[in-house]
Amino acid sequence: MNLLILGANSDVAYAVAKTFAKHKKADIYLASRDMKLLEKKVRDLKTRYEIKAACFYFDAMDFESHLKFYQSLDPKPDGVVYAAGYMPDQEAAQKDFKEAKKIFEINFSGAAAILEIVADDFQKRGHGFIIGISSVAGERGRQSNYIYGASKAAFTAYLSGLRNRLFKKNIQVLTVLPGFINTKMTESMDLPGLLTAQPDEVAEYIYKAFRKNRDVLYTKWYWKWIMAVIKGIPEKIFKRMGL
Amino acid sequence: MKLTSWGRYPHIDTTGASFETTDQLAALLKKNGDLIAYGMGRSYGDSALNSRVVFSKRFNKIIDFNPEKGLLVCESGVSLEEIINIFMPRGWFLSTTPGTRLITVGGAIASDVHGKNHHTAGCFSESVESFEIMLPDGEILQCSREENPGIFHATCGGMGLTGIILTAAIKLQKVRSSYIRETVKRCQNLEEVFACFETYKTTTYSVAWINCLVSGSDVGRSVLMAGEHAETGSLEVKLKQPISVPFDFPGFCLNRYSTKLFNWLYYHSRPSFVENRLVSLDQFFYPLDSIGHWNRIYGKGGFTQYQLVLPKAASYDGLNVILKRIAKAGLGSFLAVLKLCGPQNDNDLSFPMEGYSLALDFKIERRLFPFLDELDQIVLDYGGRLYLTKDVRMPKHVFQKGYPGWEAFAELREKTGMKKKFNSLQSRRLGV
């Protein structure tokens, strides 16, 4: 199996690469912007799992480049993980639309741009799977994180539609909705220890969900119930809350 | 954020940042103020605690492995557990491992950890061919026994006080099986266990669990375990997923009666003598890793480990005195471990010396520290010292007397600006 990971410098992406290489002996394509760091990860994956690995320059916000990027891959991947994500401070994104735009472009527009190309290819080949790392933040907008949340809501909806479209071709689309994960993205936040998962743990759950041909994965599992409660709060009350 | 280490004493407020590249680390070092590297938080005391820390957990890439020589080059945040999982199936195992696999390579070097094979293989640094370290100004220095030997010997066992270890080249040992042939022997008293250690001197691994609550002629009652890598068998590793202690035990759970009972059960559940039985890797090396958060057993207030080593000639008399004092005080340690160490190495602050090492766990309580001060005196009188990796309270004079290399170490730190950049609560307490 050939697995392409987009936004491969995130901690979750690296954990997913390790998990697929370990369990599936998958060959890995890592794609992101920091090539020096990617090269280090390529060497790491090769030595750890005795698989093939390679890295490619990929800029989620440079939509025009996506087709050329995908065409350059040979052989084509059997699975694609979209793990690129950007989450600056909410206030920064409120004050500076450039920040907000970057959030939308990395978390959603960039995903749509490349995944359309991937979906076309998979549809033609009648083969493949897509894993999108979205977020529970997209389940309901909260004042503390709604710009990021909106981008993830769009991504979640997009993946849902893509799944609907590709179902007939037997192509799995897995939406991953993580809660808190202990990564560089959340390093400056004071996360509640009990509700925080480690990237390796999340990657194992993602792999299991892939194996079981699941559609939507909350990780860890309790986020499904936490979000059910949060979504169930009537808007009249929700708008008064300090979430 | 709040930060503590394995002993869960003390808890401090700290600011921490992780790094994944040397550029990121250099930027962190440029900021004002001192800091210390923090790996997996498995040292017991305050040696990795400071108001500012850098986390090495994301600096965890494997760089190269040479299957002819068994030479592994990796970043300092790689854990021993990862190394076992990756290389045991290919027939390679760590040359030296402590009683937990949940530490980083950087931590293993900084503590110059030792294991059950110290008498045959020495400390972790024996397996380190070279490493790269980042100095206070962000400069990256290659160190080995030939290249910058001063910094090499100060860093191995140097408790992270010489810089941030970046990458290391370590030699793994070739094994034919992931299993161990274990010999277990009950020993009635100290005399018997000392004799037993001598009997198994050429066996690669040996260690004894010792009951430090018995007194009189039974002082030193223990169970010795010796082992060799099995010659045949599978190379598979199935490291058990730990069962976690879910919450802090209330303080009263651990008292002289419960520890007595536990120690009695431990002794009597072991065979009086069994030779060459096959046990798995984690059973032999990492029995405690199978219980997640076992430190919670000591309750909310935390615990400390008091590990001492005495020169061989003084070991018998010294341990007799110490074990009697402990039994009398009734501050019984749940788990106590005895080990015959081999010769000491050339590192400035490495702990082991030729003689017996004793490690005792104590729950933190008011009367503990005055009692440990008394033990300190006995240890010094017999020419011994305490292990920095376990320490949270050693007074400066005990450190200086126990570690003659401290002066050269302190001088190097002063001269190279390390003292301004790399500090822990421990280094301040010890005045290095």
Interface residues (C-beta under 8 A of the other chain):
Chain A: D11 K36 L37 K40 K41 R43 D44 T47 R48 Y49 K184 E187 D190
Chain B: M1 A17 S18 E20 T21 R58 K61 I62 I63 D64 F65 I86
